[in-house]
Every structure is written in structure tokens, then in C-alpha cells.
Amino acid sequence: MILNFFDQFLSPSILGIPLIILAIALPSLIFPTPTNRWLNNRLMTLQSWFINRFTYQLIQPMNFTGHKWAMLFTTLMLFLITINLLGLLPYTFTPTTQLSLNMAFALPLWFTTVLVGMLNQPTVALGHFLPEGTPTLLVPALIIIETISLFIRPLALGVRLTANLTAGHLLMQLIATATFMLITIMPAVALLTSTILFLLTILEVAVAMIQAYVFVLLLSLYLQENI
């Protein structure tokens, strides 16, 4: 049997129905539903504390106009973190390793931030293409460079999230395969690779959370430039 390490990134399906739909809908079923009780359990208290702290840190640098985006950014953050962490479990599929899904999040949200800037303050938004005091000879080249840098932002958002998660999953599978092959031949080396795999798994848990945070943080910075 030929082992293809990239098979883990294929979207699974049953009877022709892609299971990526189930994987995307699953996070909404995991989080507990808020209640009207005066006292909540520990899980609800921890969830509320995390959401409040994240929202505060994200929205604090923005003016009042940006506060309208708090619910959207917080929901996206929880969604990405949950999907990334669930993808680390055995026999699971990580939808955020698909560039198409990440671009489906990045492109509309980035375009919306640009559109908000063009509608609310078009002079300031267009002024980003040509900083004040630019030499005349550099004006055409600088406008082209700034335009390219603007349109490459959504691609960078999607590729960054996809590449980091894909690289981590591939590295974990490579080390796990090496451990399985060496356990009967060289037990000492297999023990070493098992330790490395355990440490790498902890690192991947951190990467899964950090990459979700970076994705939303960059979107908030793009919004901050346009409000």
C-alpha cells in the first residue's frame, strides 16, 4: 500500500455527501447555551470570562464605530479555535486546512473593511495608496506597490492559516509514522520520537489557538485602518 501523507487533507464523504458540512456545523453544538440563572457552572463562567477578555482586547483600540464588529469577530474567533482544536483529535478532519474555506472567510471580510473605508472616509482610504511627501518620480511605482499590498491581504490571511495548520499536521503524521515503524526495530529511538511527538502535539494546540487569534486580529487591524 502506498502511503500518501496528503490524504488526510481530503474532504471525507459518505454516500456522496461531504462531511465538511458536518465538521463546520459541529462547533455550534459544543458550546453550552447561556442561561438566565444568577449562578452558572464553571464551564459557563470560564467561557464568559474568555469571551469578555478577548472582546475587550480586540475592540479596545477601535473607536465606537468598530464596536459593532465585536460579535462577528468573537464568533469567528471561537469558530476557528474550535475547528482547529477538533482537527487535532484522531480520525478527524480539519476544514481550515482547505484554502478554499479560509479564503471564503478572508475575502468577504477583507472586502467589507475596504468598502467601509471607501464609504465612510474615501479621502483617507485613498490616501493610503500615496503617503504624504512622496517624491514625484516614485508616485507611480508606489501606487502600484500599495495596490498590490492591499489586494494581497486576503490571500495572505488564507494562506497563513492553511500553511501553518497543514505543516503541523504533516509533521505530526511523519513523526507518528516513524515512531510506528521504529518501535519494533529500535525501541530507544521510538521512545525519543514519541517524546518529540508529544511535545509537538502541545505545540500544535498552541498554534491552533494562535493562528485563529492572528486571523481575527489582522482583520480587526484592517478594519481599524478604515474607520
Order of alpha helices (4+ residues) and beta strands (2+ residues): beta-beta-alpha-alpha-alpha-alpha-alpha-alpha-alpha-alpha-alpha
